[in-house]
Structure formats: C-alpha cells, structure tokens
Amino acid sequence: MSALPTAAVDFGVNRVGLTQLRRHWRPDDAPWAAALVVHGLNEHSGRYEHVGRSLAGAGIEAIAFDQRGFGQTGGERGYIDDIDDFCDDVEDQLAEVRRLGLPTVLIGHSMGGLVSTAYAVADRPAPDALVLSAPALGADTPAWMPAAAPVLSRLLPTLRISSPFDVSVLSRDPAVGAAYEADPLVLPASTVRLGAALFRSMTKVVASLDRLRVPTLVLHGLDDRLVPAWASEPLEGRPGVERRTYTGLRHELFNEPEGPEIIAGAIAWVHAVLGG
C-alpha cells in the first residue's frame, strides 16, 4: 500500500491583496470528488494535514487554506470586520476547486463550520455537499459578552482578548493538546472586532437555516466544552441534514483517538451523496 500523499504548499493573493497560504493534497489515482477544508479560530490549515491525507487517500482531491489573519496568510492577526470577509475567501477558493471539474464538498471545523454554514446560506455559488465538525452556531459565553461585543468593537476594534483554556478539551489524546500549545502559528488571542463579527454571524446564520439547500453532515462530540453540542442542534432534523453525535468525545473529533473512523465515516457519507 502506498503512503498517503502529503500537502503541496503554495502562496497566492486573495481579492484584497493579502498573501494567502494554501495546501493541496492530490490522490495518486484520478479523484472522484474535491474538498475545501476551512479551519477554526486561532489555528491554521497545517493542523489538518492528516485530514487532507485521508481525503486524498480515499480519492478526494483536497485543498485547505489559512484564513485571513491566521497562520501564514496576511492580515491583522485575529481580525476581520465581518464574516463576509471569510466567506469571500471561501468563495474564491471554492472557485479554484471547481476548476478541477469534480463534485465539491466544503468541510468546516468550529469557527470554520460557522463560516461554511454562513457561506452555504448566503447568495453565493454553493458546494455540492457540506461537512460540519462542531460548527460554532452558538457559544457558551456569559450573557453580557454578545451584548458588549458590538460596543467594544466600535471603541477598541483591535483590542485582543485572550481566552486561555485547558488544551485537554480539544481531544482525549494528550499529544494533540501538547502540539497545540507548542505550535507557533496558533494565536494566543483574537480581536474584539472578530468576536463581535462571530456573535453577529451566529444569530444571523441560525435565523437563516431555512436557506440551507446543500446535503449536510454535522459531527459533534457530546463532551465538547468549547462549542457545546447544543450549538449544532438547530441543524437537527432539517431536510438533507444528518447529525451525528459522539458520547464522550471532545471538540476536535478529527483529532480524537476515534478520528480515523470518524473521517472514514464522513468520506463514506460524501461518497453516498456525491457518488464516485
């Protein structure tokens, strides 16, 4: 059996002139689908190397990119004015993926799941399928925080708010937390303006879920203490949506000990939806 392919890395420029890093995993044989992977808050696409390799190993050509303000993509660290800024980059990257001429799946984790859902319910060219891992459609924060965020955003938009947490909440595998803490590309804090944009988007996206017309797979750990499982409950039971929950599993399902099986299950779902 041949080794799974590793990512080719290149840099481009996004629509507002920021340098943007992209990773590309190509299957050894002709692919039957293509995927775009959207990472979460304060992290970067390099943390999805194993996901991209698994997708490519299953015949899915995969691309991931560092969102603006994160990883090795340009822009103010941890800053956007509006979720549409992220969605613009998703739209442009999806356009590149579509040039492969293959059925396309959009995969988003946590904040990337919120961005992917916001994209899917907007008036933008839709992917053929959507996979959401712990999508941040809600947040377990004090009630005052979403109310205060718009005010602070206007007064101190670049103020950085650190949200330290026990990295063991990411995964039951201690190596995952250790690697996260040691990763120089992981941001220790993001801006008030970004936080306000995310809170605003959560409310807007949940209110717009009737516009979701894309076959969607939702994955959520029931022991997720960063994005509680109730955050994805508004997707439950909607037409074309399948929601899978995992007892005892934490925030980063793809990085749990059961991650390979969860990824394989998602690939099987994509295969059933898109063919191949």
TIKEKOL-550712 format. One record per residue: x, y, z of N, C-alpha, C, O, CB in turn; residue in one letter. Coordinates in steps of 0.001 Angstrom, whole numbers, plus 500000, padded with zeros to 6 digits. Each point is the difference from the previous one (the first is absolute). Glycine has a CB too. Layout:
<nodes>
XYZXYZXYZXYZXYZa/...
</nodes>
This chain:
<nodes>
500846498806500000499154501194500000500880501243500000500908500102500824497256498662500401m/501591502183497871500827501195499911499691500944501148498901499990500554501195499773496956s/500907501064502844499814500964501076498982501054499591499873500335498823502480499272501961a/496923500911500204499039501051499706500738501262499562501073500297500523497296498728501143l/501072501720497382500688501182499479500069501120501027499073500193500787500164499186496933p/501871501359502266500133501183500841499658501235499177499944499953498771501831498921502643t/497999502222499283499524501206499324501111500703499240501136500089500464497139500162501299a/501371500244497061500822500993499319499529501364500492498797500246500085501569498265497845a/500566502372502392499665501306500565500360501088499006501091500000499430499278499141502909v/498705501786497457500299501144499139499374501256500591499162499932500899500947498571497066d/500310502638501516499480501290500443499379500725498820500558500031498903501177500104502920f/497104500444498423499344500844499013499636501325500637500499500348501070498615497637497716g/500015502748500549499540501292500506498482500013499936499421499674498963502708501504500283v/497213499200501861498540500011499989499465501293499390500775500846499553499214497684502479n/498693501622497949499381501111499267500303501371500594499793501016499336498417497417500024r/502281501615501894500370501295500582501513500162500086500499500883500698497370499108500605v/502861499146497980501440500167499882500830499381501099501199500266500087498276501763498752g/499913497140502016500751499347501067500633498710499495499364499226499285499092501777502422l/502793498770498667500643498723499708499244498887500718499655500132501175502600500997498533t/497490497779499581499162498931500547500653498642499771500327499636498871497616501753500722q/502241497865501501500585498662499901498916498979499696498888500059500524502935500588501082l/498546498404497516499078498927499636500745498671499990501157499923499586497447501679499042r/500716497358501833500532498629499977499149499162499053498785500176499916502082500031502470r/499788498882496905499321499238498952500441498541500094501186499687499893498683502361498593h/499159497068501716500274498558500055499400499345498757498796500101499764501218499909502791w/500806499333496666499550499371498751500048498480500131501028499451500397499797502535498275r/498088497329501005500017498536500020500968499445498958500310500659499008497313499342501788p/502841498792499444500872499351499017499241499679498717500553500093498904500809498946502965d/497374500585498273499174499664498835499007501128499729499930500970500755500313496558499737d/498994502337498435499041501045499627498990500222501128499382499039500456500893500362497104a/499541501834502899499056500272501085498558499922499531499708500191498819502002501255502249p/497386498270499873498567499959499685499242501175500623498825500212499703501328497295500157w/500522503252500999499397501180500623501123500918500455501171499619500017496777499069500731a/501670502527499620500964500969500522499443500605501279498785500105500166502083500400497507a/500028499896503235499586500554501290500773501271500302501180500122499670498253497581501153a/499886503235499805500638501191500558499804499958501508498874499877500483500731501488497390l/501498498740502873499977499898501459500223501386500604500936500706499626499922496902500278v/498268502776501037500051501326500626500258499822501500499195499395500708499214501583497541v/502711499548502221500422499781501386499254500891500991499207500857499611503028498493499525h/498036500429502151499304500703501065500748501205500544501013500425499444497963497434501117g/500511502681500534500519501218500614501414499795500539500292499009500669497368501655499914l/503202500294499111501363500090500536500939498896499527501140499929500460497868501155501500n/500541498054497134500870498933499495500321500240498537499923501133499525499097497244502122e/501339500570497636500432500155498607499868498665499278499764498962500619501834502893500028h/498557498190498038499752498811499174501005498877500231499712498844499690499298502661498627s/502162498818502222500998498962500243499553498968501009500544498896500038501177502755499416g/497290498689501373499488499043500972499062498973499358499462499130500685500753502633501073r/499593498342496929499097499088499283500754499124499003499415499464499060498748502207501206y/503137498194499952500803499161499106499444498580499954499875499416498923502156501984501577e/497636498047500655499504498620500023498633499878499336499681498965499414501607500649502687h/497904501442497989498690499983499344500180500028498488499378499220499279499576501950502698v/501902499733497546500258500079498563500578498715499446499635499568498906500725502858501353g/500542496961500494500595498739499543498954498891499939499997499192499070502203501500501916r/496913499271500004498942498981499996499048500201498828499598499035499350500573500796503142s/499467501423497239499125500285498866500658499568498697499379499328499176499610502598502077l/502271498464498565500700499641498764500176498493499882499906499440498908501281502755501150a/499068497151501074500137498552499977498726499294499593500032498868499518501676501348502227g/497151500466498454498698499438499612499548500480498627498876499720499585500524500160502822a/501465500840496887499668500432498642499374501374499899499472500359498947500242497293500545g/500333503131501584499462501365499989501161500981499947500843500016500898497098499272500408i/502109501523497659501026501039499925499629501095500995498888500525499963501616498956497582e/500429500863503344499666500883501115500871501244500016501192499955499695498076498061501605a/500108503089499060500688501279500143499596500599501342498834499932500391501229500443497081i/500900500210503228499725500772501207500809501286499909501029500045499327498514497858502070a/499994503133499275500727501266499956499959500656501373499098499750500799500348500540496752f/501548500554502706499990500796501218499079501197499779500197500776499065502169498488501547d/496632500880500247499094501132499870500737501304500307501009500003500705497039498524499925q/501441502571498834500675501287500198500135500308501497499058499860500780500031500971497007r/502128499594502574500284500295501401500442498807500816500209500121501207498157501659498604g/501782497057499549500401498788500708501104499276499237500154500167498790497535499625502176f/503082499395499773501048499212499371500982500868499245500505500992500526497912497122499300g/501851501503498927500965500724499177499337500865498933500661500456499067500945497705501342q/497092502064499726499304500945499124500098501392500614500035500147501221498370498047497952t/501638502823499973500153501364500468498767500536500703498982499320500127502592501028498027g/498549500894502300498901500664500692500275500151501476500814499277500575497629499810497747g/500865501868502289500084500192501449499653498694500695498996499361499685500404503087500092e/501456497159501186499811498713500673498665499965500740499699500870500817502792498894499424r/496711499200499448498742499792500699499015501133499848499297500347500950501949498301500632g/498694501944497214499132501168499783499253499860498683500591499668498972500982501783502355y/497128498804498712499208500256498796498934501025500365499691500188501177500727497461497892i/499027503006499936498889500916500239498666499268500022499093500361500749502218501459498168d/498580497143500248498727499297499883500265498589499494501005499754499333497753502413500225d/500337496904500760500141498617499552500068499907498481500558499043499464498218500207502576i/500661501735497261500065500002498539501432500047499497500283499536498895497507501593501050d/503126499430500857501407500009499599500514498569499852500671499672499021499672502535502155d/499336496945499802500376498592499907499270499317498845500593499216499260499835500743503216f/498282500342497375499210499366498938500515500379498612499934499191499075498077500824502444c/502498501202498329500592500390498716501151499073499637500123499572498853499215502813501556d/501509497305500579501135499114499732499539498580499715500568499323499143500861502101502321d/497543498117499249499441498675499707499468499963498574500240499037499272499168500641503159v/499877501357497169499453500034498642501105499909498956499874499265499021498205502102501809e/503005499381499376501086499994499025500742498669499988500386499513498937499844502949501366d/499973496949500872500662498698500050499116498910499402500499499107499316500755501629502726q/497439499327498208499091499024499390500003500119498482499895498997499294498677501069502759l/501547501159497447500071500184498547501223499291499438499940499406498923498877502803501278a/502296497855500532501208499289499571499770498491500037500402499282499085501031502607501771e/497922497640500204499734498564500124499096499527498870500201498912499459500060501242503036v/498754500648497147499060499601498942500678499871498645499505499297499120498681501835502138r/502932499538498574500717499887498721500508498580499770500372499641498883500295502765501306r/499346496788500874500377498594499842498912499213499284500243498885499541501134501271502536l/497422500416497824498904499337499297499418498822500747499517499049499385501527501675498537g/498997499328503404499547498885500836498889500452500946499911501185500321502378497777499537l/496857500106500595499076500342501085500800500510501202501077499486500300497247498769498898p/501144502750501479500781500706501015499305499979501353498797500241500101502148501220498114t/499841498244502838499490500027501364500769501060500788501222500101499891498134497437499996v/499926503240500899500583501009500877500007499440501414498961499587500514500240502326498001l/501979498074502119500177499423501332500469501101500941501036500619499760499512497091499275i/498699502541502035500374501052500934499967499523501432499093499271500403500033502392498005g/501882498757502372500064499634501419499838501230500877500653501018499772500838497047499671h/497636501846501567499845501021501030499670501358499375498945500137499380502663498605502094s/499266502272498669499753501262499301499911499767498504499205500643499315501986500611502493m/499628497823497677499918499656498581498670499380499637499540500131498866502903499545501123g/496925499640500974498654499477499781498966501103499945499057499938499211501613497976501931g/499504503108499703499121501170499935500168500712498667499017500347499344501107499911503150l/501132499958497107500272500662498718499397499196498854499376500570499105502751500411501827v/498052497714499086499489499146498925498477500024499944499416500003498916502598498538501324s/497340501475500929498538500071500022499525501369499535499036500102499241500902498233502635t/500740502722498579499660501355499546500118500093498487499167500619499338501627500338502846a/500243498426497278500186499991498551498854499248499321499455500466499000503048499647501311y/497138498734500231498999499142499357498607500616499999499202499704499112502144498338501579a/498343502816500294498664500605500043499971501374499334498949500637499924500605498109502186v/501603501707497408500073501297499325499733499829498507499914498883499490501735501949502233a/498226500277497606499774499983498551501347499917499299500468500966499398497391500382500834d/502754497476499861501322499749499419499976498641499309499138499174500301502008502236501483r/499795498340497285500047498693499320500199498873501011501006499968500709499931501132497225p/498120497993502130499984498990501061500900498817499669500182499666498829497495501030501743a/502895498659500470500652498710499787498938498935499769498805500271500121503160500417501318p/498466498114498230499055498899499798499638499297501300498974499325500079501964500374497648d/499897500458503289499741499393501308500769500778501057500936500741499700498699496969499260a/499942502098502285500562500749501121500249499038501149499119499218500355499687502903498935l/502388497927501298500316499226501201500429500983501079500939500771499805499755497173498839v/498618502031502494500243500949501079500431499255501251499257499166500518499056502427498511l/502882498703501457500510499424501233499886501041501112500633501054499935500954497427498780s/497607501222502303499792500918501125499773501433499531500704500906500444500718497614500971a/497607501705497693499802501349499465499574500979501095499087499722500778500290499277497008p/501293502137502259499767500976501071498796500877499679500140501193499734502313498807500803a/496362499393499491498772500756499765499464500613501290498955500651499998500522497839498083l/501236501302503007499664500573501292501242499947500864500962499305499673496606499999500133g/502415501430501302501164500039500882499547499987501449499022500653500365502297500606497903a/499402497991502550499696499912501428500738501127500715501008499767500668498657497705499202d/499827503750499985500633501182500570499026500712500933498789499809499890502666500433498063t/499064500584502969499096500789500848499079500868499152500391500454498924501335499560502898p/497069500217498650499000500724499210500446501405499635499601500533498964498652498132502157a/502585501945499740500418501374499730500964500090498824500114501053499371499567499455503038w/501016498390497287501071500075499008499499500324498591500530500920499378500724497454502006m/497734500901498078499507500377498669499431501411499969500067500673498972499442496934500601p/499924502852501557499443501354500047501099501051500025499862501062499392498135498051501805a/503098500596499507501089500968500117500905500017498779500637501013499712499278498673502737a/500145499203496833500950499890498887499838501095498946501009500564499576499003496997500819a/498766502775499155499884501058498984500502501355500488500585500763499232497473498014499838p/501711501522502215500452501279500558501520500037500048500616500963499544497274499226501822v/502716498764499187501458499927500056500604499994498607501066500574499776498772498189502381l/499478500587496904500495499933498626500096501385499374500935500285499252498065497439500529s/500036503133500524500040501365499463501074500842500681500665500812499357496899499018500124r/502599499968501835500930500833500757501442499526499888500920500805499858497232499702501702l/502036498180498506501348499412500044500058498784499082500161498877500479500170501940501896l/499540499386496316499857498859499086501176499033500005499812498805499774498812502663498838p/502588499027501641501168499112499950500438499523501384501043499361500139499676501826497799t/498481499125503084500304499474501329499997498481499950499066499390499478499920502645501624l/502057497358499440500118498542499951499529499393501317500421500401501086501509499782497299r/497200498854501481499450499306501158500547498580500014499749499213499089498143502207500871i/502853498272501078500524498646500152498963499136500698499397500409500992502973500458499101s/497437497959499387499049499056500598500730498703500315499828498998499306498229502035499428s/502766498988502326500755498789500325499072498851500364498962500198500632502936501220500153p/498485497394498811499200498822500332500923498812500179501132499991499516496886500908499210f/501487498113501966500728498752500191499993499248498671498939499607499516500436500279502964d/501801499914496929500053499396498665499487498565499984499792499431498928502137502037500564v/497867497945501672499448498638500014498566499979499488499482498929499682502008500505502244s/497849501736497986498631500021499476499969499773498490498934499755499435500424501802502412v/501798498523497496500037499776498555499784498535499659499233499663499098502309502278500666l/499149497192500973499994498569499677500410499207501227500682500520500882499856499962496700s/499050498272502476500440499107501063501417499521499778500583499382500891497070499914499440r/502916500969498512501394499662499711500883501144500498499949501090499430499388497510498535d/501472501193503082500801501098500549501007500573499013500416501150500143499303497809502066p/500677500265496798500955500505499008499398501139499181500725500880499534500326496848500353a/497636502259499938499335501057499228500128501335500723500367501007499393498012497314499651v/501319501687502252500118501226500776501429500491500085500249501202499917497778498099501380g/502922499776498870501406500391500082500463500641498699500721500997500018499690497149501613a/499176501283497240500379500562498699499365501370499794500626500899499436499596496782499632a/498544502479501385499306501291499880500750501074500783500226501098499491497560497717500233y/502594500876501499500714500968500840501362500354499427500467501126500169498336497973501812e/501840499954497345501343500230499465499993500620498611501057500364499486499709497723501864a/498067502039498036499897500461498612500148501525499936499145500716500522499353497320498919d/502568502473499931500199501455499955498987500730499133499883501222500092502507498353500273p/496874499706498795499012500637499131498611500078500636499099500627499441502204498545498616l/498520500205503091498735500118500726499989501336500738500938500311500735498875497157499524v/499137503318499551499913501311500638499563499878501460499111499209500314500352501813497458l/501154499755503121499572499985501401498764500847500258499364499865501045502991499766499575p/497298501245498432498867500907500198499513500499498651500749500015499023500128500677503241a/497867499714497693499447500638498804499329501307500417499896500298501189499758497450497661s/499895503020500176499536501352500284498515500066500358499216499104499690502538501712498768t/497901500279502206498603500260500337499153500101498738498860499535499977501862501653502113v/499833499422496851499238500144498761499634498633499424498875499804499540502292502375500007r/499771496876500474499695498651499522498929499354500871499064499390499482503276500386499632l/497791500354502211499002499415500892498608500536499732499029499244499977502735500478501728g/498139501590498092498698500604499706499440499470498693498801499741499891501872502316501357a/500198497781497754499558499478498700499486498572500135499018499630499357502644501849499485a/498995497721501988499574498612500174498665499917500736499116499245499595503287500048500429l/497444501475501051498712500004500714498864500422499071498928499395499992502269501128502159f/499059500524497067498978500503499069499643498938498971498834499823499649502014502517500670r/500173496956499204499776498978498981499240498804500557499152499435499310502934501302499550s/498204498868502377499281498869500598498495500240499968499227499134499591502746500392501890m/497628501657498956498571500335500026499412500006498596498920499458499766501449501901502302t/500344499255497009499506500125498626499902498643499315499019499718499312501987502563500566k/500009496879500308500025498697499329498876499106500512499290499382499207503196500824500488v/497346499719501626498937499151500551498635500460499499499123499179499733502276500378502313v/498424501753497827498725500529499496499811499742498510498894500141499478501207501607502282a/500984497873497552499950499818498543500093498546499571500152499723498810500865502505500970s/498895496832501160500222498597499658498963499438499037500251498978499362500797500760502848l/497803500899497671499026499547499005500533500161498579499459499412499064498698501198502511d/502897500181498262500614500197498687501029498917499671500551499980498899499078502469501367r/500630496660500677500981498942499771499417498961499055499025499328500336501986501054501943l/499578499486496553499491499083498978501041498955499600499807499268499029498709502560500139r/502572498103501570501113499119499659499961498769500903499833500151501210501568501822498023v/498747496812500228500110498824500869501101500222501036501125500362499653498064498135498476p/500480501284503139500895500405501086500163498887501021499027499379500428500286502996499234t/501942497382500721500322499077501082500569500816501154500967500743499827499475497334498550l/498950501782502807500442500707501199500595498982500968499393498963500270498831502841499426v/502965498494500824500701499128500933500259500787501283500523501113499943500556497563498157l/498562500761503058500204500752501243500236499055501165499248499046500200499310502804498928h/502488498419501637500269499248501213499132500488501144499854501207500194502483498406499038g/497087499473501523499111500385501093500765500488501226499398500543500927498955497802498229l/502969501469500859500826500542501080500820501187499496501088500270500508499025497451500570d/499365502978497931500653501196499458499736501162500952498855500412500185500892498756497414d/501326501360503005499849501109500943500413501341499394499960501023500684500447497367501169r/499985501618496886500294501254499308498802500468499184499589501157500093502833498212499815l/497019499723499291498752500268499281499024498910500427499986498926499400501200502185498589v/498001499139503030499110498954500516499106499425498906499643500686499042500390500442503182p/499617497610497940499229499310498963498668500675499711499462499856498903501628498037501792a/498363502849500283498725500675499731500137501044498890499010500383499378500328499238503009w/501900500840497367500196501034498978499617499516498607499593500802499159502234500143502231a/498300497754498356499641499475498677498591499415499960499564499516498955502841500009500664s/496877500513501506498643499442500024499034500675499028499098499328499501501313500096502859e/499733501885497343499077500597499021500042499339498625499079500175499202501188501947502020p/500792497120498495500098499296498720499276498655500019499684499442498950502499501692500667l/497559498356501577499394498669500147498643499935499309499156500878500177502048498826502000e/498601499241497032498700499737499405499642500832498790498906499857499455500433499505502756g/501557501499497360499696500800498808500148499143498744500791499057499990499987503042501185r/498476498215497770500092499206498770501436499935499481500675501021499872496971499631499568p/502803498139500267501334499819499441501124500032501006501169499925499621497954501071498370g/500545499115503311501022500087501043500032498707500810498962499514500449500743502990499668v/501488496948500065500213498878500917500934500474501101501083500515499722498572497755498432e/499930501557503094500816500443501142500427498785500804499167499211500449499623503011499650r/502527497635500080500560498890500757500670500548501260500841500895499914499502497746497962r/499295500836503275500622500408501251500779498824500579499699498837499732498460502849500697t/502856498653500377500930498991500493500159500156501515500571500981500477500647498979497292y/498275499074502965500067500034501455501451499960500472500781499155499563496977499714500566t/502595502057500769501320500005500606501094500635499173501127500139500475498165497862500658g/500404502391497632501022500592499142499977501518500113498972500601500313500847497452498112l/501341502558501313500197501413500282499954500846498731499400499599499003501968499761502976r/499264501806498060499780501014498964500536499602498631499305500163498997500794501524502789h/501111497801498157500631499699498713499820498519499678500883499183500266500807502676500073e/497173497813499095499684498598499726501034499352499098500322498825500177497271501709500091l/502933500209498769500979499428499074501322499701500703500829499259499471498086501990498649f/501288499327503076501222499774500769499785499104501213500916499806500798499867502407498436n/498022497245500908499748499037501062500609498646499612500277499772498823497585501447501836e/502352497882500305500474498660499639499112499327498957500481499200499198500483500600503082p/497740500522497730499064499445499015499980500797498702499205499708499107499419499445502775e/502245501853498008500000500888498843500050499303498652499225500352499111501865501258502336g/499803497404498363500049499332498694498664499377499601499612500052498833502793499501501578p/496886499853500564498695499408499690498958501080499697499142499811499138501422498231502333e/499513503087499236499052501089499750500234500596498619499050500280499270500841500218503194i/501377499696497180500321500512498661499530499016498937499409500400498996502583500841501925i/498271497463499300499569498984499034498483500000499853499480499835498896502526498770501680a/497281501580500538498542500059499931499510501206499225499017499914499264500888498901502898g/500783502320498003499633501200499244500263499801498513499205500424499162501310500999502840a/500598497933497673500314499722498595498943499076499393499576500199498862502889500093501615i/497113498695500287498956499091499506498703500761499745499300499728499025501751498365502236a/498626502864499617498799500821499794500140500831498730499067500076499201500542500017503287w/501553500532497323500238500793498782499859499122498766499410500414499002502137501119502265v/498992497258498800499906499073498871498540499678499691499602499953498836502639499072501771h/496965500756500440498581499679499794499239501180499408499077499813499207501038498586502704a/500273502815498472499300501200499534500457500418498604499184500375499159500576500355503216v/501549499201497387500556500507498746500293498912498982500199500287498819500760501561502476l/499069496900499158500388498924499095501506499947499872500708500775500642497138499461498109g/502649498860500427501437499894499831500429498561499835501190499724499845499098502338501492g/
</nodes>
